[in-house]
Amino acid sequence: MVTPLPRIVVAAPATGQGKTTVATGLMAALAAAGHAVSGHKVGPDYIDPGYHALACGRPGRNLDPHLVGESLVAPLLLHGARDADVAVVEGVMGLYDGRIGGSGFSSTAHVAALTRTPVVLVVDISRSTRSIGAVVHGMATWDPTVSVAGVILNQAGSPRHAEEVRSSISLPVLGVIPRDASIATPSRHLGLVTAAERGESAAVVERLAAVVTEHVDLDAVLALARSAPALDASPWSPPVTSSGSRKRVAVAAGRAFTFQYAETAELLAAHGCDVVPFDPALDPALPPGTAGLYLGGGFPEVHAADLAANTPLLAEIRDAVRDGLPTVAECAGLLYLCRSLDGVPMAGVLDADAAMTPRLTLRYPTATGAAGTLLTRVGEEVTGHEFHRTTVTPGVGATPAWTVEGTAVGFASASLHASYLHTHWAGHPQLAERFAAAVHGG
């Protein structure tokens, strides 16, 4: 099936160039102009899609060949952009930076090539002038399968400064954004502060829209997006296995649990599960009728005191999981199920303790099922990612969740699967199916 979709990728020569600011601003500006905009993020990042959702008024989506496989990238893009006028895809790191040792696999350039999407390069020009022309030329000619079709100059010191840079670039310059510290986004130990945690997030996104509207040629951006060729792919749809009966899956939300791929809830719904969000910091009990529990990623270390203060919910979850409630916990969820987090009491499901460390764990592994558990089968391989500054001691239970790089990790049983590994269930739909089957008593 050939499917048309106007689209651009917003990339940069390196991280820290203003890519997120410009991409989110473009989404918000185009939406404010009356266009239906679909926001996407290259890579496993959960934080930027939260800002994209605010800008577009629809879920932010991720595009990651490592997590879902190359063949699913275009279908997932089309799925997320159903009924949209234009899709804006924010890149990750530098344009050609991908999985370490993978020769650019899962890079922004890789996704742009897989989806045949023109690239708009955002370049911070605050410390240079005509040398920017050499950088842009190199980026545009490095890989003939990647179409770098326009440039947005960021952090311009003055019109004279911007013009000197512009004169060195042969590609169309779609906008020049002046220095403006007021639109910077605050960060923390794992990256940007999540949209859910910033009370002023909507105002910041509105400010980004105003800046982009003033300094970027939106008509030129749309013309470039409309030049993208139709995709030889069909939109992804979650496989439907529901026989009619519905069961409730409680999904952790709120400020401490903000990380979850949009397709996770869609897959569970297709398998006969009604996803019901709850806030572990505020809600005194699980939603009525809960038959399964999904504890995704987030920042429980930032909100540990509030989570610990909700003792009725902690006790209910401890008893329910120990009694066999089907439960999946990824990263933040793993920490929540420990006895303690930085000395603060948690649910106590696992005989383990979590603590912050100065060391960042960042990897993009292939994990192997170490046993037959709620989610895994022996020897089955699943791709995932880890991104955390905590450690859990001990790091493995009697039945491991996975074997990663030759080491057994995590905690699992027939009804529980808890580890640091984040997985994208669209790329491994059997995980969603197995969890849903357990929720239904299968």
Secondary structure as UniProt FT lines:
FT   STRAND          2..3
FT   STRAND          7..11
FT   TURN            15..16
FT   HELIX           19..32
FT   TURN            33..34
FT   STRAND          37..42
FT   HELIX           47..56
FT   STRAND          61..63
FT   HELIX           65..68
FT   HELIX           70..72
FT   HELIX           73..80
FT   TURN            81..83
FT   STRAND          86..90
FT   TURN            95..96
FT   TURN            100..106
FT   HELIX           108..115
FT   STRAND          119..124
FT   TURN            126..127
FT   HELIX           131..141
FT   TURN            144..145
FT   STRAND          148..156
FT   HELIX           159..166
FT   TURN            167..168
FT   STRAND          173..178
FT   HELIX           181..183
FT   STRAND          187..188
FT   TURN            189..190
FT   STRAND          191..192
FT   HELIX           195..197
FT   TURN            199..200
FT   HELIX           201..215
FT   HELIX           218..226
FT   STRAND          231..232
FT   STRAND          247..252
FT   HELIX           262..270
FT   TURN            271..272
FT   STRAND          273..278
FT   TURN            280..282
FT   TURN            288..289
FT   STRAND          290..295
FT   TURN            300..302
FT   HELIX           304..309
FT   HELIX           311..322
FT   TURN            323..324
FT   STRAND          327..330
FT   HELIX           332..337
FT   STRAND          340..341
FT   TURN            342..343
FT   STRAND          344..345
FT   STRAND          353..363
FT   STRAND          366..368
FT   TURN            378..379
FT   STRAND          381..383
FT   STRAND          385..393
FT   STRAND          402..404
FT   TURN            405..406
FT   STRAND          407..412
FT   STRAND          416..419
FT   TURN            425..427
FT   HELIX           429..439
FT   TURN            440..441
//
